[in-house]
């Protein structure tokens, strides 16, 4: 670690020692054996409904996820590319991912497994091509969708030569011009609002819990709010509001009164540190710089867009990607959304399809962690990784305990959720041993990175056993590896 990094680590370690000493004279959070309710979600990108139904029962529910985010379910343009799912033709539930009956059965199966279903809702726009026939046979043209929308229901901004957005400092362009030629719905229209709300309410009637509002920043916040007001009050809303630079006219904070928002800055701050091998604390106060408040934020390491663009870490980074996800799940900021897609070399490539154009489902049987290598089309299966399940359990037992300043030395960095659990990560290639002070009770603990959920078995540990002795934890952290213990997993 560079000298500056070591000075930061030493300073952080000193602050934790002081904090632990102070704990002996005052009451901190109780080391409760009772976990909090799950809150984390998992995005299963381009997974067909039959595959998601299987995964909810086999991996997602048992791992401790609270909700699953699906890809858009509506009819879309034809084609093998992933982005065809984001070009609606109708709101019929017939797509490359399955039929209406299969969708309904998936929702029932996930709910039965204790997993809520959140749907990716594409409501800002329709298709981005001149005309054609949709996946289920619906004919359309760019701004005419029979029985649904006519030209009067779309924006025609006339602010740029091709009606496409060219200046993100212009609110009018961002919210009334077309995004990459996608026919932009006039969401200020009561007719358009009620049509969209009818589609969303139909999904809620099937047992869906809520929606990721795709391209939310391209709709005025008042328009999104007006649509959401037509839905039940307990509908979960997560708006995609990509945080741009200070010069951008539309910012995520405008949408937090509607529901939570996807906080893109989180991964932009964390992932380069893991990639570069030198980690330091974020600002531990809320809100963090250039972040919405914790209660309003859904955080992620990557998603289907950023893994094809700005993301510093993706499934290709294997061990370091796992470390970033572990750090996110251990954090006390935001609601985490783990991403699970498929391997690709062509950014446009969709998941493998059969001769009818339907996506071929996959399961995660036998998957316990990142593959050594991926072939195009392989499922990444992040939801089945042993360490992810372990960190979901860590998160539940951490509950509302605050994140303390960082600990570590050498190449190891970590932090404690006060008196509930501690995570240590080592982004370097070589193992390193560290001794840190902790407020966890003395005794033996089971590492949930190697052992997973419920790692304590038959008086021992399924993974690595660690000892807290006189308020100190000494641990050999493997290269590009991590260790995590919490008060709920002790032999």
NORDAZI-V377475 format. One record per residue. BURIAL is # if it has 24 or more other ideal C-beta (glycine too) atoms within 12 Angstrom, else .. Layout:
BURIAL / BURIAL
//
This chain:
# / . / . / . / # / . / . / # / # / # / . / # / # / . / # / # / # / . / # / # / . / . / # / . / . / . / . / # / # / . / # / . / . / . / # / # / . / # / # / # / # / # / # / # / # / # / # / # / # / # / # / # / # / # / # / # / # / # / # / # / # / # / # / # / # / # / # / # / # / # / # / # / # / # / # / # / # / # / # / # / # / # / # / # / # / # / # / # / # / # / # / # / # / # / # / # / # / # / . / # / . / # / # / # / # / # / # / . / # / # / # / . / # / . / # / # / # / # / # / # / # / # / # / # / # / # / # / # / # / . / . / # / . / # / # / # / . / # / . / # / . / # / # / . / # / . / . / # / # / . / . / . / # / # / # / . / # / . / . / . / . / . / # / # / # / . / . / # / . / . / # / . / # / # / # / # / # / # / # / . / . / # / # / # / # / # / # / # / . / . / . / # / # / . / # / # / # / . / # / # / . / # / # / # / . / # / . / # / # / # / # / # / # / # / # / # / # / # / # / # / # / . / # / # / # / . / # / # / . / # / # / . / . / . / # / # / # / # / # / # / # / # / # / . / . / . / . / # / . / # / # / # / # / # / # / # / . / # / # / # / # / # / # / # / # / # / # / # / # / # / # / # / # / # / # / . / # / # / # / # / # / # / . / # / . / . / . / # / . / . / # / # / . / # / . / # / # / # / # / # / # / # / # / # / # / # / # / # / . / . / # / # / # / # / # / # / # / # / # / # / # / # / # / # / # / # / # / # / # / # / # / # / # / # / # / # / # / # / # / # / # / # / # / # / . / . / . / . / # / # / # / # / # / . / . / . / # / # / # / # / # / # / # / # / . / . / # / # / # / # / # / . / . / . / . / . / # / # / # / # / # / # / # / # / # / # / # / # / # / # / # / # / # / # / # / # / # / # / # / . / # / # / # / # / # / # / # / # / # / # / # / # / # / # / # / # / # / # / # / # / # / # / # / # / # / # / # / # / . / . / . / # / . / # / # / # / # / # / # / # / # / . / . / . / # / # / # / # / # / # / # / # / # / # / # / # / . / . / . / . / # / # / # / # / # / # / # / # / . / . / # / . / # / . / # / # / # / # / . / # / # / # / # / # / # / # / # / # / # / # / .
//
